[in-house]
Amino acid sequence: MKKEKTNYPIATDLSYDYKMEWSLQEDQKNWESLDKWLYLGADFKNRGFAKIGITMGDLSTRSYSSANPNYYIFCGFKCRYNISKKKLKCIERDILRKFTNFYIDENGDTKRLVHIDSGCFSECFDNVN
């Protein structure tokens, strides 16, 4: 999944109104930016798999996995061009927490996957709809 760069469709030279000019310039920077995404990944063969992730770069850097050729980006959410990495990580953490508590099995256990080596939660979920 790659977002093509497009030019902002509105003229931003409004020197007679500095507030409007600033607002349009900020909007233009967001419009033309290709970086900083929150995304949901999926697996073509395992329809119950989901991954929540962030990237400070281009979304295409996260659109495949050498470990899983069936992995793809299900959807991406473009963030503001000037969002900090700290803020983006907070958003990701909050969504992971909500999903962890929402996607639970009949025993009340989360469907969030755990890394085998460390025992820490991953960004992935299995058996979710």
Buried (B, 14 or more C-beta within 10 A) or exposed (E): BEBEEEEBEEEBEBEEEEEEBEEBBBBBBBBEBBBBBBBBBBBEEEEEBBBBBBBBEBBBEBBBEEEBEEBBBBEBEBBEBEBEEEEBEEBBEEBBEEBBEEBEEEEEEBBBBEEEEEEEBBBBBBEBE
